[in-house]
Amino acid sequence: MRLSLKNLLYLTYILITILNIKCNKIPLFKKVIIEPNGTLVLNDELDATLQNSRFLLAVTIKDNAHSLPTFLATLEEIKCPNADKKCDLWLIFDRCLDNSYEIFTNWLSKTRLLFGTILMIDTNNDEKTKQNHPELGIAYFSNNKKIRALAYAIDKKFDYILFLNGDTILTNPDVIEILARKKKAIVAPLLTSSETQYSTFSIKSHDENSAQKLYSLIYNRNKIGCFKVNTVKESFLIDLKNPKLNQYFQKNLEQLNDDEGISELAKLIGLSMFVCNRDNYGYIPDLIQDRNQAFIHLKIDHLLKGPNKTYNKPLKISKNIDYDMIPKIEKTKLGFDEIYVINLERRPDRRERIESALDDLGIIYKTMRAIDGRLIDEEYLNKLGIKSLPNYKDPYNDRPLNFGEIGCFLSHYFIWQEMITNNYHKIIILEDDAKFVLNFKSILVNLMKSISQARLSWDLLYLGRKIMKVQEEEWNLDVVPYKNFGLIQPAYSHWTVAYALSLSGSQKLLANEPLKKLLPVDEYLPIMFDKQPNEYWTSFFPKRGIVAYAIQPPIIFPTHYTGEPSHISDTEQTQLLDTSKFEGDSTDTKNANNKLNLKHQIHMDL
């Protein structure tokens, strides 16, 4: 069948439109219609309704000075889908003891025109408000801040209300329109936390395992869509035009007292609640006692949640807050003389990510330019007198050293040298893909305090590692654990993503002149504390005796693992070392083999 030119043009229009939709140039909720005259139009049955609706953002602020600069930056970006593009704002300051109120008013003085009406409430003035406004009902003074906001929204005839807290971060500026278009009476956006999988919904069932499994499927986006749930909390949208809700709210609002009350109400009047996870909406802090640390970790975790597990840019801080009003984090080296960060100059993405994380943690650091294996040549190797350990072969890839591994070793080696030159007593060395656990600072500080109190001498302390032989490891019972983190005597381990080093440790590492018999640095470290299973390699390093410990579980992990689509190795894709030119002295090899043969013979004689 042949297509007419007119039909061909129609088809082309449709394909172009579909392509634009896929590229997010046209919102997915638009309907593509071809009019009888051949004109291609985008129709939207909800457009008129949303444009004529009134939207209320209801924000509860409770000692949120630490999070407000970031929260307010996202609030500036939220789009309101009505005709004048402005949402109204309702804020309640819940007995704040910090300068949250001052930060907000300072911000509002510069952003007032972004919003419609604005109502600010300070719960410290409730008694005075009751006296001055006796006409206000009980719901206006409910202990639950959402009920108070609902009372205001119903009284002022708003169509939608979106609840927020001063530490929830909405990174999707279209969140209101997206949720409103779901046509659900009560719907929550999926907001993710950093460690605990805390979110904006809960699922209850007689079968707890089944409920937890469904929760995880939704939270991890293994299932995509909008799902019925038992409870929505923290942040959710209510369609106040819904007849059942509106009728009930008018008569019974004062009976509600918390989020569970709203959920029970929905169940009572036959309405389902939903959580939607198709879009990425943003974050919510882990539900832990230290809310400041939870929010810091939220910001750090955001850096790792870019598309396909790439790095995100840091969350913005509002430029509409005077700098001197923004809370400052006390800077520290955590009791160490120096904290080094190793970074390749050609990886500015990694540098920006880890420096942003350390800045958020309030950690003082020194960034060291790594030795790039791609830039190493034979002249450089000869100048440093570098030789490969004789007969060295990578046990997994059956190959000699590559230049990336040499560069990695040298990057650590030069820091060991600097430590001795500066007479530092203890340092931390981080590679630029280090990822910190929640409460990293307090865990490390408290364990180091316990190590000092136990008068435990150490040379090497792994903060992060790949455990190769867990069954051979033993706990150190002299060091008091902190929040389930303790000290262990490590067996064979890989990675140098993060470790602490004492002055005596660096001296021992350099005493063997390792550049003359080089192998990967994460193989060298276990040699030095006698846990390297390859006795042949170990035999080349007679001066060992490193006293090593590891924090267990680790408090630092790599951001990406080998095999992940987003993992890029900066060492693997480099030139292999020509061992015919740079292998260690054959005499060393002969002596090493003689020692091994002698050891084997003694064992046989016994």
Secondary structure by P-SEA (a helix, b strand, c coil): ccccaaaaaaaaaaaaaaaaaaaccccccbbbbbcccbbbbbbbcaaaaaaabbbbbbbbbccccccaaaaaaaaaaccccccccbbbbbbbbcccccaaaaaaaaaaaaccccccbbbbbbccaaaaaaaaccccccccccccaaaaaaaaaaaacccbbbbbcccccccccaaaaaaaaccccccccccccccccccccccccccaaaaaaaaaaaaaccccccccccccccccccccccaaaaaaaaccccccccaaaaaaaaaaaccccccccccccccccccccaaaaaaaaaaaaaaacccccccccccccccccccccccccccccccccbbbbbbbcccaaaaaaaaaaaaaabbbbbbbbccccccccaaaaaaaccccccccccccccccccaaaaaaaaaaaaaaaaaaaaccccbbbbccccccccaaaaaaaaaaaaaaaacccccbbbcbbbbcccccccccccccccccbbbbbccbbbbcccccccaaaaaaaaccccccccccaaaaaaaaacccccaaaaaaccccccbbbbcccccccccccccccccccccccbbbbccccccccaaaaaaaaaaaaaaaaaaaac
